[in-house]
Amino acid sequence: MASPCNRRNKKEPSTMTRKFLFASGAGAALIAAAAAAYLYGGFVGAQPADAAEDAQAQQGPPPAPVTVAKAEQKNLAPRAETPGAVVSLRDSRVAAATAGKIEWVAEVGAEVEEGDVIARLDKADAKLTRDDTAAQVRRLRARADYLDSLYQRYVGLEEAGESEATMDEMRSNRDEAIQALRQAEVALERADVNLERTEVKAPFAGRVVSQEAQIGEFANPGTDIIRLVDTRHLEVTARAPAGLTRNIAPGETIRVANGADTLEGKVRAVVPVGDERSRMLEIRLELPETDWYIGSAVRVNLPSDRPRTVTAVLRDALVLRADRISVFVISEDKTAKRVDVELGAADGGYIEVIGEIAPGDNVVIRGGERLRDGQPVSMSAITVEPSA
């Protein structure tokens, strides 16, 4: 039992101390309540976001944007490429038609029109020959006129006793003079032609490719002076096996490629004479107006068989993998369906596909590389111009 002394020594807490302890306990309780409310509110507020994420995960990725075009029914033929070259329809070495020293030649690269002067020869000799022949014509015409008038006078005197022999002689002299005059007139025409030929003129429009003779050289008739090439009217020449040419007819349209450029050439002729060793025939194609250079190497896309009706798609629709070739067809529920195909004949941008695909199906031509089988899509269609 504690002594009274000890009870007296034990101090009771003061009123200030009791107030401080009460305030500290209340503050701690308030802080704990606020923390609990914050955590509870955060948990409750997070629930809608988590639910939205779960819903989105259940719905899957958004539809993939793609561009589609319809599969078409076309008449296509298997094709085989053969090399060819661009040539001019007219490529001439223009020669002198008369003799003379060359005074001037058109420069290489000059563009000329038909009838333009492309070379000149010294015309002194030709002019002298022409003047001399003209003088002979005047002399012979005067003699023929005199003998004709003399003969006409004798005809009037025939009844006066002129002998028949004299009349025959006068007639013969007159006719001989007339024939000599005609010969001289022909010689004058020839002299005029030779004088005109001292100016060598372009037989067609084109470009001067080379000077075959130089200024100061003497040209005889037949001497090459200039090589002139028509750069406006072009053709393609190609050689193909006789088996290929059976599928080609004059007037048919054939695709010709020069690098990345392509044109439609029209078959002008299939030369029915082959080389005995190569068994190749020449094909000539007319080209439309183009800026292709003469001598350019081209590729000619020839049909190797007769056309047949097939299902065809644009080449951009093909999805190429190491183990397969496929296309994506859009189903009615706007999902992509992978269809494995085999390839057949091709013509231009179209290629035959053999598989579960029909004309009129919407086929993906852009965006197919990242598609998965069954993936939803949002599609935009394009209109393809009909091809021949």
FINU-751236 format. One record per residue (C-alpha): residue number from 1; residue in three letters; x, y, z. Coordinates in pm, 1 decimal. Layout:
<atoms>
> NUM/ALA/X/Y/Z
...
</atoms>
This chain:
<atoms>
> 1/MET/0.0/0.0/0.0
> 2/ALA/143.4/335.6/-104.9
> 3/SER/224.2/568.6/157.3
> 4/PRO/51.7/900.7/183.3
> 5/CYS/379.3/1063.0/106.3
> 6/ASN/405.7/888.3/-225.3
> 7/ARG/50.0/981.1/-317.7
> 8/ARG/132.7/1337.4/-253.2
> 9/ASN/450.6/1326.4/-466.4
> 10/LYS/262.0/1189.1/-775.3
> 11/LYS/147.9/1490.4/-983.1
> 12/GLU/-183.3/1502.9/-1161.4
> 13/PRO/-176.7/1621.7/-1531.8
> 14/SER/-255.4/1985.5/-1573.1
> 15/THR/-558.2/2120.1/-1757.1
> 16/MET/-338.7/2252.0/-2047.2
> 17/THR/-181.3/1914.6/-2099.5
> 18/ARG/-518.0/1743.6/-2113.8
> 19/LYS/-639.1/1991.7/-2381.4
> 20/PHE/-328.3/1934.9/-2596.3
> 21/LEU/-363.4/1559.6/-2588.0
> 22/PHE/-729.3/1582.5/-2684.4
> 23/ALA/-654.2/1808.4/-2981.8
> 24/SER/-374.4/1580.5/-3106.8
> 25/GLY/-599.3/1276.6/-3100.0
> 26/ALA/-877.1/1454.2/-3285.6
> 27/GLY/-635.3/1573.5/-3560.2
> 28/ALA/-501.1/1226.1/-3611.8
> 29/ALA/-853.1/1093.3/-3645.3
> 30/LEU/-939.3/1358.6/-3904.5
> 31/ILE/-624.0/1282.6/-4110.6
> 32/ALA/-701.9/912.6/-4106.2
> 33/ALA/-1059.1/977.6/-4216.3
> 34/ALA/-944.0/1204.9/-4503.1
> 35/ALA/-693.9/948.2/-4623.5
> 36/ALA/-957.0/678.0/-4620.4
> 37/ALA/-1199.1/899.3/-4810.4
> 38/TYR/-932.8/981.4/-5073.3
> 39/LEU/-843.5/620.2/-5125.8
> 40/TYR/-1206.9/517.8/-5143.9
> 41/GLY/-1290.0/798.8/-5385.9
> 42/GLY/-991.7/711.5/-5606.4
> 43/PHE/-1096.5/350.4/-5617.1
> 44/VAL/-1454.9/439.2/-5699.7
> 45/GLY/-1346.0/695.6/-5966.5
> 46/ALA/-1110.0/450.8/-6135.8
> 47/GLN/-1377.5/194.7/-6192.7
> 48/PRO/-1537.5/364.5/-6503.8
> 49/ALA/-1197.5/403.9/-6683.4
> 50/ASP/-1106.8/41.7/-6621.9
> 51/ALA/-1446.5/-64.6/-6746.8
> 52/ALA/-1400.8/138.5/-7070.7
> 53/GLU/-1061.9/-20.5/-7130.7
> 54/ASP/-1206.2/-366.1/-7075.2
> 55/ALA/-1489.6/-288.1/-7319.7
> 56/GLN/-1246.2/-164.0/-7583.8
> 57/ALA/-1033.8/-474.0/-7540.3
> 58/GLN/-1338.9/-688.5/-7592.9
> 59/GLN/-1436.8/-497.2/-7913.0
> 60/GLY/-1088.3/-542.8/-8075.6
> 61/PRO/-886.0/-295.3/-8288.9
> 62/PRO/-1063.2/-29.3/-8498.7
> 63/PRO/-1145.6/-109.8/-8866.8
> 64/ALA/-843.2/-92.0/-9097.7
> 65/PRO/-871.0/164.5/-9381.5
> 66/VAL/-831.7/2.5/-9725.1
> 67/THR/-891.4/87.5/-10090.2
> 68/VAL/-1074.3/-163.9/-10305.5
> 69/ALA/-1146.6/-226.5/-10673.4
> 70/LYS/-1369.8/-486.0/-10829.7
> 71/ALA/-1244.3/-806.6/-10985.7
> 72/GLU/-1330.2/-806.9/-11355.1
> 73/GLN/-1399.8/-1054.6/-11630.5
> 74/LYS/-1155.2/-989.1/-11914.0
> 75/ASN/-1023.0/-1140.0/-12233.2
> 76/LEU/-654.0/-1190.7/-12164.2
> 77/ALA/-382.3/-1375.1/-12349.0
> 78/PRO/-51.8/-1504.0/-12213.8
> 79/ARG/227.7/-1265.6/-12300.9
> 80/ALA/593.4/-1299.0/-12388.2
> 81/GLU/841.9/-1013.4/-12403.8
> 82/THR/1084.1/-976.8/-12690.5
> 83/PRO/1348.5/-705.9/-12737.2
> 84/GLY/1308.3/-440.5/-13002.4
> 85/ALA/1443.7/-105.4/-13112.3
> 86/VAL/1301.4/231.1/-13213.8
> 87/VAL/1376.0/310.7/-13577.8
> 88/SER/1282.6/589.2/-13815.8
> 89/LEU/1039.4/532.4/-14096.3
> 90/ARG/1277.8/725.0/-14324.6
> 91/ASP/1655.8/723.4/-14286.5
> 92/SER/1840.5/836.1/-14599.8
> 93/ARG/2187.4/922.5/-14717.4
> 94/VAL/2117.6/1213.3/-14949.5
> 95/ALA/2354.6/1218.8/-15247.0
> 96/ALA/2452.6/1473.0/-15508.2
> 97/ALA/2258.9/1446.0/-15834.2
> 98/THR/2508.9/1647.4/-16040.1
> 99/ALA/2881.4/1711.5/-16040.6
> 100/GLY/3042.8/2005.0/-15865.3
> 101/LYS/3263.3/2125.9/-15581.4
> 102/ILE/3087.8/2135.8/-15243.9
> 103/GLU/3049.4/2492.9/-15115.8
> 104/TRP/2825.1/2446.4/-14810.1
> 105/VAL/2677.7/2162.1/-14600.7
> 106/ALA/2413.3/2187.8/-14326.1
> 107/GLU/2539.7/2139.1/-13972.6
> 108/VAL/2489.9/1814.2/-13784.0
> 109/GLY/2175.8/1834.7/-13568.6
> 110/ALA/2003.0/2089.8/-13791.1
> 111/GLU/1627.8/2039.4/-13817.1
> 112/VAL/1499.5/2088.5/-14171.3
> 113/GLU/1166.6/2075.8/-14349.8
> 114/GLU/1094.8/1903.8/-14677.8
> 115/GLY/1244.0/2107.6/-14963.7
> 116/ASP/1494.5/2300.4/-14750.3
> 117/VAL/1847.3/2334.5/-14893.5
> 118/ILE/2090.8/2111.1/-14703.0
> 119/ALA/2398.9/2148.2/-14928.6
> 120/ARG/2521.9/2364.5/-15217.6
> 121/LEU/2756.4/2283.2/-15503.8
> 122/ASP/2951.4/2525.7/-15722.4
> 123/LYS/2706.4/2622.0/-15996.4
> 124/ALA/2948.3/2799.1/-16235.4
> 125/ASP/2988.7/2507.2/-16477.6
> 126/ALA/2619.2/2422.5/-16466.2
> 127/LYS/2526.1/2783.4/-16540.3
> 128/LEU/2766.0/2804.0/-16836.4
> 129/THR/2628.1/2481.0/-16977.7
> 130/ARG/2276.3/2612.8/-16942.4
> 131/ASP/2360.7/2942.8/-17116.3
> 132/ASP/2536.7/2762.5/-17402.9
> 133/THR/2240.9/2529.5/-17454.1
> 134/ALA/1998.0/2821.2/-17446.7
> 135/ALA/2197.8/2990.6/-17725.1
> 136/GLN/2180.3/2674.9/-17935.5
> 137/VAL/1804.5/2663.3/-17889.0
> 138/ARG/1768.4/3020.0/-18011.5
> 139/ARG/1985.5/2949.1/-18319.6
> 140/LEU/1802.5/2630.1/-18410.1
> 141/ARG/1462.7/2792.2/-18360.2
> 142/ALA/1557.7/3069.3/-18603.4
> 143/ARG/1674.3/2817.6/-18864.2
> 144/ALA/1360.7/2604.0/-18821.1
> 145/ASP/1139.8/2910.7/-18861.5
> 146/TYR/1329.7/3014.3/-19178.3
> 147/LEU/1308.4/2670.4/-19340.0
> 148/ASP/939.9/2641.7/-19254.0
> 149/SER/859.0/2978.0/-19411.9
> 150/LEU/1068.3/2887.1/-19719.3
> 151/TYR/883.8/2560.9/-19753.8
> 152/GLN/548.5/2737.7/-19728.0
> 153/ARG/650.3/2968.9/-20016.1
> 154/TYR/748.6/2673.6/-20234.0
> 155/VAL/414.1/2509.6/-20160.4
> 156/GLY/245.5/2814.5/-20312.6
> 157/LEU/470.5/2792.0/-20618.6
> 158/GLU/423.2/2420.2/-20670.4
> 159/GLU/160.8/2475.4/-20939.2
> 160/ALA/399.2/2713.5/-21119.2
> 161/GLY/620.2/2427.3/-21221.4
> 162/GLU/841.1/2349.6/-20919.0
> 163/SER/957.5/1988.9/-20931.9
> 164/GLU/842.9/1730.8/-20679.7
> 165/ALA/1204.3/1656.2/-20590.4
> 166/THR/1262.2/2016.2/-20492.0
> 167/MET/953.9/2014.3/-20269.6
> 168/ASP/1064.9/1692.7/-20098.2
> 169/GLU/1405.9/1841.5/-20028.1
> 170/MET/1255.7/2156.3/-19877.2
> 171/ARG/1020.9/1952.3/-19660.6
> 172/SER/1309.1/1734.9/-19539.0
> 173/ASN/1525.8/2034.9/-19451.1
> 174/ARG/1241.0/2190.7/-19253.7
> 175/ASP/1160.9/1871.4/-19060.1
> 176/GLU/1528.2/1813.0/-18978.8
> 177/ALA/1558.6/2164.3/-18838.3
> 178/ILE/1248.3/2114.9/-18623.5
> 179/GLN/1386.2/1790.0/-18477.0
> 180/ALA/1722.0/1954.6/-18404.2
> 181/LEU/1535.5/2232.1/-18223.7
> 182/ARG/1348.1/1979.1/-18012.5
> 183/GLN/1672.5/1806.8/-17914.4
> 184/ALA/1820.9/2140.0/-17814.1
> 185/GLU/1513.6/2222.4/-17605.6
> 186/VAL/1549.9/1889.9/-17420.8
> 187/ALA/1916.7/1967.0/-17360.1
> 188/LEU/1814.4/2307.0/-17220.4
> 189/GLU/1570.1/2141.6/-16981.9
> 190/ARG/1847.3/1906.7/-16869.6
> 191/ALA/2080.4/2200.3/-16817.0
> 192/ASP/1813.1/2373.6/-16606.0
> 193/VAL/1771.8/2058.7/-16396.2
> 194/ASN/2145.9/2025.9/-16341.3
> 195/LEU/2166.8/2390.9/-16243.0
> 196/GLU/1884.7/2340.8/-15993.1
> 197/ARG/2052.8/2027.8/-15858.5
> 198/THR/2352.3/2227.8/-15743.0
> 199/GLU/2129.4/2295.9/-15441.9
> 200/VAL/2076.6/1966.0/-15260.5
> 201/LYS/1732.1/1970.4/-15096.1
> 202/ALA/1581.6/1765.2/-14814.4
> 203/PRO/1350.9/1493.1/-14951.5
> 204/PHE/1155.4/1492.8/-14623.5
> 205/ALA/1145.5/1671.2/-14289.1
> 206/GLY/1401.0/1550.7/-14037.5
> 207/ARG/1736.1/1611.7/-13873.5
> 208/VAL/2085.0/1610.8/-14018.4
> 209/VAL/2262.5/1321.2/-13848.3
> 210/SER/2601.2/1330.5/-14020.9
> 211/GLN/2798.2/1505.8/-14295.3
> 212/GLU/2917.1/1241.6/-14539.3
> 213/ALA/3119.6/1494.6/-14743.5
> 214/GLN/3293.1/1817.5/-14649.8
> 215/ILE/3325.1/2164.4/-14798.9
> 216/GLY/3585.3/2175.3/-15077.9
> 217/GLU/3543.9/1814.7/-15185.6
> 218/PHE/3431.3/1737.8/-15540.0
> 219/ALA/3103.8/1553.1/-15564.0
> 220/ASN/3002.3/1335.6/-15854.1
> 221/PRO/2646.3/1219.6/-15913.8
> 222/GLY/2573.7/961.4/-15643.4
> 223/THR/2825.0/1094.7/-15389.0
> 224/ASP/2673.2/1082.9/-15037.7
> 225/ILE/2665.2/1428.0/-14878.8
> 226/ILE/2431.4/1414.3/-14577.7
> 227/ARG/2252.6/1152.6/-14370.2
> 228/LEU/1899.3/1274.0/-14297.2
> 229/VAL/1666.6/1097.9/-14049.7
> 230/ASP/1294.2/1154.1/-14001.1
> 231/THR/1250.3/1197.9/-13624.1
> 232/ARG/873.0/1243.8/-13634.4
> 233/HIS/752.3/917.0/-13786.0
> 234/LEU/886.4/631.2/-13575.9
> 235/GLU/847.2/255.8/-13575.4
> 236/VAL/957.0/-34.2/-13359.6
> 237/THR/1130.9/-328.8/-13514.5
> 238/ALA/1136.2/-655.8/-13323.0
> 239/ARG/1214.5/-1016.5/-13402.3
> 240/ALA/1011.3/-1302.3/-13263.5
> 241/PRO/990.6/-1679.0/-13311.4
> 242/ALA/757.9/-1790.4/-13585.6
> 243/GLY/530.4/-1951.0/-13325.5
> 244/LEU/458.1/-1614.7/-13163.6
> 245/THR/384.0/-1436.0/-13488.3
> 246/ARG/90.2/-1669.6/-13558.1
> 247/ASN/-102.6/-1484.3/-13287.2
> 248/ILE/-35.2/-1139.5/-13437.3
> 249/ALA/-225.2/-970.2/-13718.9
> 250/PRO/-171.6/-631.5/-13889.9
> 251/GLY/-369.5/-358.9/-13715.2
> 252/GLU/-350.8/-528.0/-13375.1
> 253/THR/-243.0/-314.9/-13078.5
> 254/ILE/72.0/-422.5/-12892.2
> 255/ARG/215.0/-268.1/-12574.8
> 256/VAL/571.2/-136.2/-12604.7
> 257/ALA/780.9/-36.9/-12301.0
> 258/ASN/1079.5/198.0/-12298.2
> 259/GLY/1202.6/188.8/-11940.4
> 260/ALA/908.7/302.6/-11728.0
> 261/ASP/726.5/457.2/-12027.7
> 262/THR/474.1/251.4/-12220.9
> 263/LEU/294.1/312.6/-12549.5
> 264/GLU/45.4/124.6/-12762.0
> 265/GLY/193.5/38.4/-13100.6
> 266/LYS/-7.5/-81.2/-13399.3
> 267/VAL/121.6/-378.0/-13597.7
> 268/ARG/202.2/-248.8/-13946.1
> 269/ALA/348.6/-566.1/-14087.3
> 270/VAL/471.9/-912.9/-14001.1
> 271/VAL/747.2/-982.9/-14253.5
> 272/PRO/684.9/-1343.8/-14361.4
> 273/VAL/1052.0/-1419.5/-14425.8
> 274/GLY/1251.6/-1571.6/-14141.7
> 275/ASP/1619.1/-1621.6/-14079.7
> 276/GLU/1723.1/-1977.7/-14160.1
> 277/ARG/1933.3/-2009.7/-13844.9
> 278/SER/1735.1/-1824.8/-13580.2
> 279/ARG/1386.8/-1894.4/-13725.1
> 280/MET/1291.0/-1540.3/-13628.6
> 281/LEU/1051.7/-1312.7/-13815.5
> 282/GLU/1053.2/-932.2/-13815.3
> 283/ILE/756.9/-738.4/-13677.4
> 284/ARG/705.0/-368.8/-13751.7
> 285/LEU/495.6/-154.9/-13515.7
> 286/GLU/378.2/199.7/-13583.4
> 287/LEU/426.0/434.2/-13287.5
> 288/PRO/215.5/739.7/-13202.7
> 289/GLU/389.2/1074.9/-13169.4
> 290/THR/647.7/1039.7/-12894.0
> 291/ASP/977.0/1182.5/-12769.0
> 292/TRP/1151.9/844.0/-12767.7
> 293/TYR/1496.9/851.1/-12923.1
> 294/ILE/1574.1/657.2/-13237.6
> 295/GLY/1784.3/356.5/-13143.6
> 296/SER/1629.3/318.2/-12797.3
> 297/ALA/1601.6/-39.0/-12673.2
> 298/VAL/1240.8/-134.9/-12599.7
> 299/ARG/1044.5/-437.3/-12481.8
> 300/VAL/757.6/-560.4/-12696.9
> 301/ASN/479.8/-748.0/-12515.4
> 302/LEU/359.8/-1006.8/-12766.4
> 303/PRO/69.6/-1248.5/-12714.2
> 304/SER/192.8/-1607.3/-12690.0
> 305/ASP/-154.9/-1759.0/-12727.0
> 306/ARG/-508.8/-1666.6/-12822.5
> 307/PRO/-709.3/-1456.8/-12569.2
> 308/ARG/-946.1/-1632.3/-12329.2
> 309/THR/-1207.4/-1509.6/-12080.2
> 310/VAL/-1069.8/-1502.2/-11723.4
> 311/THR/-1122.1/-1338.2/-11383.5
> 312/ALA/-862.7/-1063.9/-11343.1
> 313/VAL/-759.7/-817.1/-11072.8
> 314/LEU/-524.1/-523.2/-11060.8
> 315/ARG/-164.8/-622.6/-10989.7
> 316/ASP/-170.6/-406.9/-10674.4
> 317/ALA/-416.9/-652.6/-10519.8
> 318/LEU/-156.5/-929.7/-10494.4
> 319/VAL/-9.0/-998.6/-10150.0
> 320/LEU/316.5/-1183.3/-10211.0
> 321/ARG/463.4/-1412.4/-9947.2
> 322/ALA/741.0/-1668.0/-9963.8
> 323/ASP/499.9/-1960.8/-9947.0
> 324/ARG/188.5/-1825.5/-10118.6
> 325/ILE/20.0/-1555.0/-10322.3
> 326/SER/-311.7/-1421.9/-10199.6
> 327/VAL/-563.5/-1139.9/-10226.0
> 328/PHE/-805.0/-997.7/-9970.0
> 329/VAL/-1173.2/-1001.4/-10063.3
> 330/ILE/-1416.5/-787.1/-9861.7
> 331/SER/-1711.7/-987.6/-9729.1
> 332/GLU/-2064.4/-854.9/-9682.8
> 333/ASP/-1995.4/-792.4/-9312.2
> 334/LYS/-1703.2/-566.3/-9411.7
> 335/THR/-1431.4/-802.2/-9297.5
> 336/ALA/-1127.1/-904.3/-9498.4
> 337/LYS/-1110.5/-1261.4/-9623.4
> 338/ARG/-776.3/-1396.4/-9740.3
> 339/VAL/-802.0/-1593.3/-10064.9
> 340/ASP/-501.4/-1786.6/-10193.3
> 341/VAL/-471.2/-1767.3/-10572.1
> 342/GLU/-263.7/-1886.7/-10863.4
> 343/LEU/-160.6/-1647.2/-11137.4
> 344/GLY/-223.7/-1677.9/-11509.5
> 345/ALA/-215.6/-1446.1/-11808.6
> 346/ALA/-129.0/-1080.3/-11759.3
> 347/ASP/-191.3/-771.6/-11967.5
> 348/GLY/-91.6/-424.4/-11852.7
> 349/GLY/-211.8/-358.9/-11498.5
> 350/TYR/-436.9/-666.3/-11487.5
> 351/ILE/-348.4/-1027.0/-11412.2
> 352/GLU/-552.4/-1345.3/-11414.4
> 353/VAL/-620.4/-1501.2/-11072.4
> 354/ILE/-735.3/-1859.0/-11019.7
> 355/GLY/-906.7/-1920.1/-10685.9
> 356/GLU/-1223.5/-1852.6/-10487.7
> 357/ILE/-1284.6/-1513.8/-10641.7
> 358/ALA/-1548.0/-1399.7/-10889.4
> 359/PRO/-1602.9/-1095.0/-11111.3
> 360/GLY/-1760.4/-815.3/-10908.8
> 361/ASP/-1589.8/-903.9/-10578.6
> 362/ASN/-1437.9/-609.6/-10391.8
> 363/VAL/-1064.5/-675.3/-10376.2
> 364/VAL/-820.9/-477.5/-10159.1
> 365/ILE/-560.9/-296.7/-10369.1
> 366/ARG/-413.7/-70.0/-10097.0
> 367/GLY/-362.6/-156.2/-9733.1
> 368/GLY/-358.2/-533.0/-9778.4
> 369/GLU/-1.8/-585.4/-9655.6
> 370/ARG/-103.2/-526.4/-9290.5
> 371/LEU/-442.0/-698.1/-9299.2
> 372/ARG/-529.6/-1013.8/-9108.9
> 373/ASP/-784.5/-1270.3/-9214.3
> 374/GLY/-1122.9/-1169.8/-9069.5
> 375/GLN/-1014.9/-818.2/-8971.0
> 376/PRO/-1284.6/-545.9/-8997.4
> 377/VAL/-1216.2/-279.1/-9257.6
> 378/SER/-1339.8/62.4/-9362.2
> 379/MET/-1312.3/75.8/-9738.3
> 380/SER/-1306.6/335.6/-10011.7
> 381/ALA/-1358.9/225.4/-10371.1
> 382/ILE/-1186.0/349.1/-10684.7
> 383/THR/-1314.7/352.7/-11040.3
> 384/VAL/-1087.4/186.1/-11293.1
> 385/GLU/-1111.5/299.9/-11653.9
> 386/PRO/-1206.6/11.1/-11881.8
> 387/SER/-920.7/-121.1/-12089.1
> 388/ALA/-921.7/-274.8/-12429.3
</atoms>
